[in-house]
Amino acid sequence: MDKMRFESPDITAANIDKIAAMFPGVVTEGKVNFNLLRFMLGDEAYGDEAYEFTWVGKRAAIAEAGRPIRKTLRPCVEESKNWDTTENLYIEGDNLDVLKLLQESYLSKVKMIYIDPPYNTGNDFVYRDNFTRDKNEYDEEAGVFDEDGDRLFRNTERNGRFHSDWCSMMYPRLVLARNLLRDDGVIFISIDDGEVGNLREVCNEVFGEANFVCNAIWEKKFSPQNDAKWLSDNHDHILIFAKNKSVWHPNKLPRTEETNARFSNPDNDPRGVWASSDMTVKTYSADYDYPIITPSGREVWPTKGRCWSMPKLKVESLIADNRIWFGANGDNVPRIKTFLSNVVDVGLVPTTIWKHSDVGHNQESRQELKNLFDGVGIFDGPKPIRLLLHMLRLGSIQDSIILDFFSGSATTAHVVMQLNAEDGGKRKFIMVQLPEPCPEKSEAAKAGYSNICEIGKERIRRAGERIVDSLQLTDDSKEVMKQHGCIKLSRSDCLAKSDGADGDDLFSGQEIAERGNLRSVGSDEASGSVNSFEHSGGARKKHEQGIHSVSGNSTGIEGGIGDSIVDLRQGGIPCRFGHFGSERIDTGNRQNAECPHYKTENCLLKTVHCQLDVGFRVLKLDSTNMRDVYYAAGEYTQDLLSMMEDNIKDDRTDMDLLYACLLDWGLPLSMPHKTEVLNANGEVVANSELCIPNSELFTVHTYNDGDLIACFDKRISDKVVKEIARRQPLRVVFRDSSFSSSPEKINVEEIFKLLAPNTSVRVL
């Protein structure tokens, strides 16, 4: 049986293998003969002189991207939300290591990446500095150290390698991020003037200059900065690179009332309003360079260096169909007409200038976060929701993975949930953030948040709840909700209206209808799950029949049956599960939070919130689950190995091991899984049978209906092995120490060859 590696991929070795596949003769014993490779490439190889962007430390940064690590991601269920059902991930740890660990599980699976990296202003970023200082300097300088003893430091302009260190920080992360993008994927990167030039050059190397899409300019401030020393800095850059520009195209943006207002109909064209546009193009062709005669008789040629966008016969056809506009006097340069009816469903082509009125500004983003955190300024420099919405509309589709590995206050996660709520999408997010401590005197620290990750997770929780509470019901679900007494209805929907009855007035008990029958809150005209009241056309005075004050059955109403309005207001409306829809009708604009089916998939009231994923699984970067002996067993004597009871660290759980196996096997980390207890005969044990001695019980974990089955018990029976094999999973992993001898391992292999020949079996 093969052993699990529990090591991130060696990208350098993989690249050498690719070279060897194309040029077998240039690789010997894992080393590339670059002189021979240059000779084989001939004239296409670089000479002694070539344009190149470089910096101090570039070689180390390139090597860092390919260097494997022995770390893992440990699940933290208690800090997660909706662990069993969510497909969103929140990962705490150094993003360089996290990106390395995700290389196989999310290779070519991410549709869009957005990052807001540190702008290198001299005090705004922290990263592991493991190549710019020696140990003596470490000892001399005060600093913060991570769990591996690497000092986390802030880059300052006093550092002689100020820009170089920033490039070295960004380069390997971008290399690893590119690997995760789909072929039709795209990355958006926020940056200011300070490093935009260097970032563009780094991205040109990583993504290829041919895959540069644009440098969008975001107007981040709506007014000048009066204390600016030179010019008021009112913009940021957003660099956009595609993984493969030939297959990625931005989505069109939804049309707005403002854009539609630009269409008019000055010539009363029966086809409706239209807008005109230039008919010339810069790509000159002599065949398209000809005169057009205006209705006034004037001859019009294209301007010098340009030509018409279509042949002469096509123009003549459009003129005959009144699709060319020559101005009200018939003497202007011709322009082609585009009718709103032809483009209303097409959308708008995005531009490279993003105005604050369209996508938000810094002050707006700060206020958004304060509103979410009860008025506390919890985080400096968040991005506005509208800005991220704009990017997601451009770069994502409804069923896609969105990655942000400098996630900060988790605006990206917030926006993914919000856009899903708006368009019914199933986008999933992966947030990655270093748990950088909040400054001791900051508002965040005063509010009890120890690090940035705590802020990000809490924002996702609060934003998710707020989005769910604001969702509108779908039209076809309202009647179902009325029938079942659910009170997540608007005030006007709470009473079924009939023959002139006013729902609001009846709701407040101030009016009764002149005629017709009414059902009480939460039902419809045809049937109801709650008591109803009836009245005839003669009972129509405000208080004469006791609607407002009678607390018993509405016997004061002619023909009245059932509970009165007052009773229902006091008691609430029961849903079909027997739980009241709300504590009081007059405040009951939601499902009852005490109902066990509240906002869950089990609720039969098919509202939008039943489908929206506002949860997240928390995973935390940590050292490997395995002891050193696991990676270097050959360095230990057999006597010493036999003294070691296990090669797994004592503090690691089954869940820790399961998720390490997912990473090693390249499986996504967001799929459902279940845990079962089997007895020695391989039979599933019910809760009532758990009194059986533990030595006769075996815990089995099944991931995503059989993508992986794992049993990490220290001993395992043949019948349990056979039961696992009968389920024919794609992958199986056992603890190596489960088998006391090689013959036992061989027996397990034979069982799987017989019962599940296509199952891959490994041990740890």
C-alpha positions in Angstrom: 0.0 0.0 0.0 1.2 3.5 -0.8 1.7 6.0 1.9 0.1 9.5 1.9 2.7 12.2 1.1 1.3 15.0 3.4 3.5 17.4 1.5 2.5 20.2 -0.9 3.3 19.5 -4.6 6.9 20.1 -5.7 6.1 22.5 -8.6 9.8 22.7 -9.6 10.1 19.0 -10.0 6.8 18.9 -12.0 8.1 21.6 -14.4 11.3 19.6 -14.9 9.1 16.6 -15.8 7.3 18.7 -18.4 10.6 19.8 -19.9 11.8 16.1 -19.9 8.6 15.1 -21.7 9.2 17.6 -24.5 13.1 17.4 -24.6 14.1 14.1 -23.0 17.8 14.6 -23.8 18.2 17.8 -21.7 17.3 16.2 -18.3 19.6 13.9 -16.6 19.0 12.6 -13.0 16.5 15.4 -12.4 18.9 18.2 -13.6 18.3 20.3 -16.7 21.1 20.9 -19.1 20.2 24.5 -20.0 23.1 24.9 -22.5 21.7 21.9 -24.5 18.1 23.2 -24.1 19.2 26.6 -25.6 20.9 24.8 -28.4 17.8 22.8 -29.2 15.6 25.9 -29.1 18.0 27.6 -31.6 17.3 31.2 -32.5 14.2 31.3 -30.3 16.4 31.3 -27.1 17.3 34.6 -25.4 20.7 36.0 -26.2 23.0 37.9 -23.9 20.8 41.0 -24.1 17.1 41.0 -23.6 14.5 43.1 -21.9 13.9 41.8 -18.4 12.3 43.1 -15.2 14.3 42.1 -12.2 14.9 43.0 -8.6 17.1 41.9 -5.7 15.8 38.6 -4.4 13.9 37.6 -7.6 15.7 34.3 -7.9 14.7 33.4 -4.3 11.1 34.4 -5.0 10.9 32.2 -8.0 12.3 29.3 -6.1 9.9 29.9 -3.2 6.9 29.4 -5.5 8.0 25.8 -6.3 9.3 24.8 -2.9 7.1 22.2 -1.2 6.0 22.4 2.5 4.9 20.0 5.1 1.9 21.7 6.7 -1.8 21.1 6.9 -5.2 22.8 7.3 -7.0 21.8 10.5 -10.8 22.1 10.5 -12.4 24.3 13.2 -16.1 23.3 13.4 -16.8 25.4 16.5 -15.9 28.7 14.7 -17.7 27.7 11.5 -21.3 28.3 10.4 -23.5 25.6 8.9 -20.5 23.3 8.7 -22.5 20.3 7.3 -24.2 22.2 4.4 -21.9 25.1 3.4 -19.5 25.1 0.5 -17.7 28.3 1.5 -14.3 28.3 3.1 -12.5 30.6 5.5 -8.8 29.7 5.9 -6.6 31.3 8.6 -2.8 31.4 7.9 0.0 32.7 5.8 -1.5 32.8 2.3 1.8 31.6 0.7 1.5 28.3 2.6 -2.2 28.1 2.1 -1.9 28.6 -1.7 0.7 25.8 -1.8 -1.7 23.4 0.1 -4.6 24.2 -2.3 -2.6 23.5 -5.4 -4.1 20.0 -6.0 -7.6 20.4 -4.5 -8.3 23.6 -6.5 -6.0 23.3 -9.6 -7.8 25.1 -12.5 -11.1 25.3 -10.6 -11.2 29.0 -9.5 -13.2 31.3 -11.9 -12.2 34.6 -10.4 -9.7 36.0 -7.9 -9.8 39.3 -6.3 -7.0 40.5 -4.0 -6.4 43.8 -2.2 -2.7 43.3 -1.3 -0.8 45.6 1.0 0.1 48.8 -0.9 3.6 49.0 0.5 3.1 52.5 2.0 5.7 51.8 4.6 3.5 50.6 7.4 0.7 48.5 6.0 1.9 45.0 5.4 3.3 42.0 7.4 4.8 39.0 5.8 7.3 36.2 6.6 10.8 37.5 6.1 12.9 34.4 5.6 15.5 35.5 3.2 16.5 39.2 3.8 18.1 39.0 7.2 20.4 36.7 9.0 20.0 35.3 12.6 22.1 38.0 14.3 19.9 40.7 12.8 16.9 38.7 14.0 18.3 38.7 17.5 19.1 42.4 17.4 15.7 43.6 16.1 12.5 43.3 18.1 9.7 41.6 16.2 6.9 39.2 16.1 7.6 35.6 15.3 5.3 33.0 13.8 5.1 29.4 15.0 8.1 28.4 12.9 10.3 31.1 14.3 10.1 33.3 11.2 9.8 37.0 12.0 6.8 38.8 10.7 7.9 42.3 9.9 6.5 45.5 8.4 8.2 46.8 5.3 9.5 50.4 5.7 11.1 52.8 3.4 14.3 52.6 5.6 14.7 49.1 4.2 17.1 49.4 1.3 15.2 46.7 -0.6 11.8 48.4 -0.1 10.4 47.7 -3.5 12.4 44.5 -4.0 11.0 42.9 -0.9 7.4 43.8 -1.9 8.0 42.2 -5.3 9.4 39.1 -3.7 6.4 38.9 -1.4 3.9 39.1 -4.4 5.6 37.0 -7.0 5.3 33.5 -5.6 1.7 34.1 -4.4 0.7 35.2 -7.9 2.4 32.2 -9.5 0.5 29.8 -7.2 -2.7 31.8 -7.7 -2.5 31.5 -11.4 -2.3 27.7 -11.1 -5.7 27.7 -9.4 -7.5 29.8 -12.1 -9.6 28.0 -14.7 -8.6 28.6 -18.4 -11.4 31.1 -18.5 -10.5 32.6 -15.2 -9.5 36.2 -14.3 -7.8 38.0 -11.5 -8.5 41.6 -10.3 -5.8 43.3 -8.2 -6.3 46.6 -6.3 -3.2 48.7 -6.0 -2.2 52.4 -5.7 0.4 54.5 -7.6 3.2 53.4 -5.4 3.6 49.9 -6.8 1.3 49.7 -9.8 4.3 49.8 -12.2 6.1 47.0 -10.4 2.9 45.0 -10.1 2.2 45.3 -13.8 5.7 44.0 -14.6 5.4 41.1 -12.1 2.0 40.1 -13.5 3.3 40.3 -17.1 5.9 37.6 -16.1 3.4 35.5 -14.2 0.3 35.7 -16.5 2.0 36.7 -19.7 1.9 40.2 -21.2 -0.6 39.0 -23.8 -3.1 38.2 -21.1 -3.2 41.8 -19.7 -6.8 43.0 -20.0 -6.7 46.5 -18.6 -5.8 48.9 -15.8 -9.2 50.1 -14.5 -9.2 53.4 -12.6 -11.5 53.5 -9.6 -12.5 56.9 -8.3 -12.2 56.1 -4.6 -12.9 59.6 -3.3 -15.8 61.9 -4.1 -14.1 65.2 -3.1 -10.5 66.6 -3.2 -8.2 66.0 -0.3 -7.5 69.6 0.8 -4.3 68.8 2.8 -2.7 67.0 -0.1 1.0 68.0 -0.5 1.0 67.9 -4.3 -2.2 66.6 -6.0 -5.2 65.0 -4.3 -4.9 61.2 -4.6 -8.5 60.4 -5.7 -8.0 57.1 -7.5 -6.7 53.5 -7.2 -5.8 51.1 -9.9 -7.4 47.7 -10.5 -5.2 45.5 -12.7 -7.1 42.9 -14.6 -5.3 39.8 -16.1 -6.9 36.8 -17.7 -5.3 33.4 -17.4 -6.0 33.0 -21.1 -7.3 36.1 -22.8 -8.4 34.2 -25.9 -11.1 32.4 -23.8 -12.0 34.9 -21.1 -14.4 37.7 -21.9 -16.0 40.1 -19.3 -19.7 39.8 -18.8 -21.8 42.6 -20.0 -23.2 44.9 -17.3 -27.0 45.3 -16.7 -28.6 48.3 -18.3 -29.8 51.1 -16.1 -32.4 53.8 -16.4 -29.6 56.3 -16.9 -28.1 54.5 -19.9 -31.5 53.9 -21.4 -32.4 57.6 -21.1 -29.7 58.3 -23.6 -31.9 56.9 -26.3 -34.4 59.2 -28.1 -36.5 59.4 -31.2 -36.0 62.8 -32.9 -37.3 61.4 -36.3 -40.3 59.6 -34.8 -39.0 56.2 -36.1 -41.8 53.7 -35.6 -39.3 51.2 -34.3 -38.9 53.2 -31.2 -36.1 55.1 -29.4 -32.5 54.9 -30.7 -29.0 56.2 -30.2 -26.4 56.9 -32.9 -22.7 56.0 -33.1 -19.7 56.6 -35.2 -19.5 54.6 -38.5 -15.7 54.8 -38.9 -12.9 52.5 -37.7 -9.2 52.9 -37.3 -8.3 49.6 -39.1 -8.0 51.2 -42.6 -9.0 49.4 -45.8 -9.1 51.0 -49.2 -12.3 49.1 -50.1 -14.1 50.8 -47.2 -12.8 54.3 -48.1 -15.5 55.8 -50.3 -17.9 58.9 -50.2 -21.4 58.9 -48.8 -23.9 61.4 -50.2 -26.1 63.1 -47.5 -29.8 63.8 -48.1 -28.7 67.5 -48.6 -26.5 66.4 -51.5 -23.1 66.8 -49.7 -20.3 64.3 -50.2 -18.8 63.0 -47.0 -15.5 61.0 -46.8 -14.1 59.3 -43.7 -11.5 61.3 -41.8 -7.8 60.8 -42.8 -6.5 57.4 -41.7 -9.9 56.0 -41.0 -12.5 54.2 -43.1 -16.2 53.3 -42.9 -17.0 50.2 -40.9 -19.0 48.4 -43.7 -19.0 48.2 -47.5 -20.8 50.7 -49.7 -23.7 48.3 -50.6 -24.4 47.7 -46.9 -24.5 51.5 -46.2 -26.9 52.0 -49.1 -29.2 49.3 -47.7 -29.2 50.9 -44.2 -29.9 54.4 -45.7 -32.9 52.9 -47.5 -34.1 51.4 -44.2 -33.7 54.7 -42.3 -31.0 53.3 -40.1 -28.4 56.0 -40.9 -28.8 59.4 -39.2 -27.7 62.5 -41.0 -28.9 65.0 -38.4 -32.1 66.9 -38.3 -31.1 69.0 -41.4 -29.9 66.0 -43.4 -26.4 67.5 -43.8 -24.3 66.0 -40.9 -21.7 63.2 -40.9 -23.6 59.9 -41.1 -24.0 57.9 -37.9 -25.6 54.5 -37.5 -28.8 54.1 -35.4 -29.0 51.4 -32.7 -32.5 50.8 -31.4 -33.0 50.2 -27.7 -35.4 47.3 -28.5 -32.4 45.5 -30.1 -30.0 45.9 -27.1 -32.2 46.0 -24.1 -31.2 42.4 -23.2 -27.6 42.6 -24.4 -26.2 44.6 -21.5 -23.5 47.3 -21.5 -19.8 47.0 -22.4 -17.8 47.8 -19.3 -15.4 50.7 -19.3 -12.0 51.3 -17.7 -13.2 54.3 -15.7 -15.1 53.3 -12.5 -16.8 56.4 -11.0 -17.6 56.6 -7.3 -21.3 57.2 -8.2 -21.4 53.8 -9.9 -19.2 51.6 -7.7 -18.9 53.4 -4.4 -16.1 55.2 -2.6 -14.0 54.9 0.6 -16.3 56.8 2.9 -19.2 54.6 1.8 -17.2 51.4 2.5 -16.3 52.6 6.0 -19.9 53.5 6.8 -21.1 50.1 5.5 -18.8 48.3 7.9 -19.7 50.5 10.8 -23.4 49.9 10.2 -22.7 46.2 10.3 -20.7 46.4 13.5 -23.1 48.6 15.5 -21.4 51.9 14.7 -17.9 50.8 15.6 -15.1 51.6 13.1 -13.8 48.0 13.2 -11.4 48.0 10.2 -9.4 50.5 8.3 -9.6 50.6 4.5 -12.4 48.1 3.5 -13.5 48.2 -0.1 -17.1 49.2 -0.9 -19.7 46.5 -1.6 -20.6 48.2 -4.9 -17.0 48.0 -6.1 -16.8 44.2 -5.5 -20.3 43.7 -7.0 -19.1 45.4 -10.1 -16.1 43.1 -10.4 -18.1 40.0 -9.6 -20.6 40.9 -12.3 -17.7 41.3 -14.8 -15.7 38.2 -13.8 -17.9 35.5 -12.3 -20.7 33.3 -13.4 -23.5 31.9 -11.2 -21.8 28.6 -10.3 -18.2 29.6 -9.8 -15.5 29.7 -7.1 -14.3 33.1 -6.0 -10.9 33.3 -4.2 -9.5 36.2 -2.1 -6.2 35.4 -0.4 -5.8 38.9 1.2 -9.3 38.9 2.5 -9.0 41.5 5.2 -12.5 42.3 6.5 -14.0 39.7 4.1 -15.9 42.2 1.8 -15.5 39.6 -1.0 -17.4 37.0 1.0 -20.1 39.5 1.8 -20.5 40.4 -1.8 -20.6 36.8 -3.0 -23.5 36.1 -0.7 -25.3 39.3 -1.7 -24.9 38.7 -5.5 -26.2 35.1 -5.0 -29.2 36.5 -3.2 -29.8 38.9 -6.1 -29.5 36.5 -9.0 -30.0 33.1 -7.5 -26.4 32.1 -8.1 -24.5 29.3 -6.4 -21.1 31.0 -6.2 -18.7 29.7 -3.5 -16.0 31.7 -1.8 -12.6 30.9 -0.4 -11.2 33.5 1.9 -7.6 33.4 3.1 -6.2 35.7 5.8 -3.2 35.9 8.1 -4.4 36.2 11.7 -2.6 39.5 12.2 -3.2 40.9 15.7 -5.3 44.0 16.0 -3.4 46.9 17.5 -3.9 47.1 21.3 -5.6 50.5 21.3 -7.6 50.0 18.1 -11.4 50.1 18.0 -11.3 46.4 17.0 -9.3 45.4 20.1 -11.6 47.4 22.3 -14.6 45.6 20.8 -13.0 42.2 21.7 -11.5 41.2 18.3 -8.0 39.8 18.8 -7.0 39.6 15.1 -8.2 40.4 11.6 -9.6 36.9 11.1 -12.0 37.3 14.0 -13.3 40.5 12.3 -13.6 38.7 8.9 -15.5 35.7 10.3 -17.9 37.9 12.3 -18.6 40.1 9.2 -19.6 37.0 7.2 -21.9 35.9 10.0 -23.6 39.3 10.3 -23.7 40.0 6.6 -25.3 36.6 6.0 -28.0 37.2 8.6 -28.7 40.6 7.2 -29.0 39.4 3.6 -31.3 36.6 4.6 -33.5 38.9 6.6 -33.8 41.3 3.6 -34.7 38.7 1.0 -38.0 39.0 -0.8 -40.2 36.0 -1.2 -40.7 34.6 -4.6 -44.2 35.1 -6.0 -45.1 31.4 -6.2 -44.1 30.9 -2.5 -46.4 33.5 -1.0 -49.5 31.5 -1.3 -47.8 28.4 0.2 -46.6 30.5 3.1 -50.1 31.9 3.7 -51.5 28.3 3.7 -48.9 27.2 6.3 -49.1 30.2 8.5 -45.6 31.4 8.0 -45.3 35.1 9.0 -42.2 36.0 6.9 -44.7 38.0 4.8 -45.2 41.7 4.2 -47.9 43.5 6.2 -50.2 43.6 3.2 -49.8 39.9 2.6 -50.6 38.9 6.1 -54.4 38.9 5.5 -55.9 37.5 2.4 -57.9 40.3 0.8 -61.5 39.8 -0.4 -64.2 42.1 -1.7 -62.8 45.4 -0.6 -61.2 44.3 2.7 -58.2 46.3 3.6 -55.4 44.1 5.0 -53.6 46.8 6.8 -56.7 48.1 8.5 -57.9 44.7 9.5 -54.4 43.9 10.7 -54.5 46.7 13.2 -58.1 46.0 14.1 -59.4 49.4 13.1 -61.7 48.5 10.2 -63.9 45.7 8.9 -64.8 45.0 5.4 -68.3 45.9 4.1 -68.8 42.5 2.5 -67.2 39.2 1.8 -65.4 36.5 3.9 -62.0 36.8 5.3 -59.5 34.3 6.6 -57.2 35.2 9.4 -53.5 36.1 9.1 -51.4 33.4 7.4 -54.0 31.8 5.2 -55.6 32.3 1.8 -59.2 32.6 0.6 -59.6 28.9 -0.2 -58.2 27.3 2.9 -56.2 28.0 6.0 -54.2 26.2 8.6 -55.5 28.5 11.4 -58.9 29.5 12.7 -60.8 32.0 10.7 -63.4 34.6 11.4 -66.4 35.5 9.2 -68.7 38.5 9.1 -71.7 39.5 7.0 -72.2 42.7 5.1 -74.2 44.1 8.0 -71.4 44.0 10.5 -69.3 47.0 9.4 -69.0 49.5 12.2 -65.6 50.0 13.7 -66.1 48.9 17.2 -69.8 48.0 17.5 -69.2 44.3 17.0 -66.2 44.0 19.3 -63.5 43.3 16.7 -61.1 45.6 18.5 -61.8 44.6 22.0 -63.4 41.2 22.3 -60.9 38.7 23.5 -63.0 35.6 23.2 -64.4 34.0 20.1 -65.8 36.6 17.8 -69.4 35.8 18.7 -70.2 39.5 18.5 -70.0 39.3 14.7 -73.0 38.0 12.9 -72.1 34.4 11.9 -68.7 34.8 13.6 -66.7 31.6 14.2 -63.2 30.9 15.4 -60.8 33.1 17.3 -61.0 36.8 17.2 -58.4 39.2 15.8 -57.3 39.9 19.4 -56.7 36.3 20.2 -54.7 35.8 17.1 -52.6 38.9 17.8 -51.9 37.6 21.3 -51.2 34.0 20.5 -49.5 34.1 17.1 -50.2 32.0 14.0 -49.1 28.3 14.1 -47.2 26.9 11.1 -47.9 23.4 9.8 -45.3 22.0 12.2 -47.2 23.3 15.1 -44.9 26.3 15.9 -46.2 29.8 16.0 -45.2 32.0 13.1 -44.5 34.8 15.4 -44.9 35.8 19.0 -47.3 38.6 18.0 -49.0 39.2 14.7 -48.3 42.9 14.9 -44.6 42.3 15.1 -44.6 39.0 13.2 -42.7 39.8 10.0 -40.6 36.7 10.1 -40.6 33.0 10.7 -40.6 32.0 14.3 -37.0 31.7 15.5 -38.1 29.0 17.9 -39.3 26.7 15.1 -36.7 24.0 14.6 -37.2 24.4 10.8 -36.5 28.1 10.9 -34.4 29.1 7.9 -33.4 25.5 7.1 -33.8 23.2 4.1 -36.4 21.3 6.2 -38.8 24.2 6.1 -41.4 23.4 3.5 -42.0 27.1 2.8 -39.8 27.4 -0.3 -38.3 30.8 0.3 -35.1 32.2 -1.2 -33.3 31.9 2.1 -33.7 28.1 2.0 -31.3 28.0 -0.9 -28.8 30.7 0.0 -25.5 29.6 1.4 -24.4 32.0 4.1 -22.2 29.6 6.0 -18.5 28.9 6.0 -16.1 26.2 7.1 -13.1 27.5 9.1 -9.8 25.8 8.5 -6.5 26.8 10.2 -3.0 26.4 8.9 -0.8 24.3 11.1 2.2 22.1 11.1 1.9 18.6 9.7 -0.1 16.0 11.6 2.8 13.6 11.4 5.8 13.2 13.5 9.3 13.6 11.9 9.7 9.9 11.7 6.9 9.7 9.1 9.1 11.6 6.6 12.5 10.1 7.5 11.8 6.6 8.7 15.1 5.5 7.0 17.1 7.6 9.4 15.8 5.7 12.5 16.9 2.2 13.7 14.3 -0.6 13.7 14.6 -0.8 17.5 13.7 2.9 17.8 10.9 2.6 15.3 9.4 -0.3 17.3 9.4 1.9 20.4 7.3 4.5 18.8 3.7 3.7 19.3 2.4 5.9 16.5 3.7 8.4 13.8 0.8 10.8 14.3 1.0 13.7 16.7 -1.0 13.3 20.0 -3.1 16.4 19.6 -4.5 15.5 16.2 -8.1 14.3 15.7 -9.8 12.2 13.0 -11.1 15.4 11.4 -7.5 16.7 11.2 -6.4 13.6 9.5 -9.4 13.5 7.1 -8.8 17.0 5.8 -5.1 16.3 5.4 -6.0 13.3 3.2 -8.3 15.5 1.2 -5.5 17.9 0.5 -3.1 15.1 -0.3 -5.5 13.5 -2.7 -6.5 16.7 -4.3 -10.2 16.7 -3.2 -12.2 19.9 -2.6 -12.6 20.8 1.0 -16.3 21.8 0.9 -18.1 18.6 0.2 -20.5 16.8 2.7 -19.2 14.0 4.9 -20.6 11.7 7.5 -19.3 9.6 10.4 -20.6 6.2 11.2 -19.7 3.7 14.0 -19.4 0.0 12.9 -19.2 -3.0 15.1 -16.7 -5.8 14.6 -19.0 -7.5 12.1 -19.1 -4.4 9.9 -22.6 -3.4 10.9 -23.7 0.2 11.5 -24.3 0.7 15.2 -27.2 2.7 16.4 -26.8 5.3 19.2 -28.5 2.9 21.6 -25.8 0.3 21.0 -22.8 2.5 21.8 -22.5 0.8 25.2 -20.4 -1.9 23.4 -16.7 -1.8 24.5 -14.7 0.7 22.4 -12.3 -2.0 21.3 -15.2 -3.6 19.3 -16.3 -0.3 17.7 -14.8 1.3 14.6 -15.3 4.9 13.4 -15.7 5.2 9.6 -15.7 8.6 7.8 -17.3 8.9 4.3 -16.6 11.9 2.2 -18.9 13.1 -0.5 -20.8 9.7 -0.9 -17.6 7.7 -1.4 -15.0 9.9 -2.9 -13.1 8.9 0.1 -13.7 6.5 3.1 -11.3 6.7 6.0 -10.8 4.7 9.2 -8.1 5.9 11.5 -8.6 3.4 14.4 -5.5 1.8 15.7 -7.0 -1.7 15.1 -9.5 -2.7 12.4 -11.3 -6.0 11.8 -11.4 -7.9 8.5 -15.2 -7.6 8.4 -15.0 -3.8 8.7 -12.5 -3.7 5.9 -14.8 -5.9 3.8 -17.8 -3.6 4.5 -15.8 -0.6 3.4 -14.7 -2.5 0.3 -18.3 -3.5 -0.5 -19.2 0.2 -0.7 -16.7 0.6 -3.5 -15.4 4.0 -2.7 -12.9 5.7 -5.1 -10.3 6.1 -2.3 -9.7 4.5 1.1 -7.1 5.4 3.7 -6.2 3.5 6.9 -3.8 4.2 9.8 -0.6 2.3 9.1 -0.5 1.1 12.7 -3.9 -0.6 12.2 -2.0 -3.5 10.8 0.5 -5.3 13.0 2.3 -7.1 10.2 2.9 -7.1 6.4 0.7 -10.1 5.9 -2.2 -8.1 7.4 -1.6 -5.3 4.8 -1.4 -7.9 2.0 -4.7 -9.4 3.2 -6.4 -5.9 3.0 -5.0 -5.4 -0.5 -6.4 -8.7 -1.6 -9.9 -7.9 -0.1 -10.0 -4.7 -2.2 -8.7 -6.5 -5.3 -11.7 -8.8 -5.0 -14.5 -6.5 -3.9 -13.4 -3.1 -5.1 -10.6 -3.4 -7.7 -10.9 0.2 -8.8 -10.4 1.6 -5.3 -7.1 3.3 -4.5 -5.9 2.3 -1.0 -3.3 4.2 1.0 -2.1 4.3 4.6 -0.7 7.0 6.9 
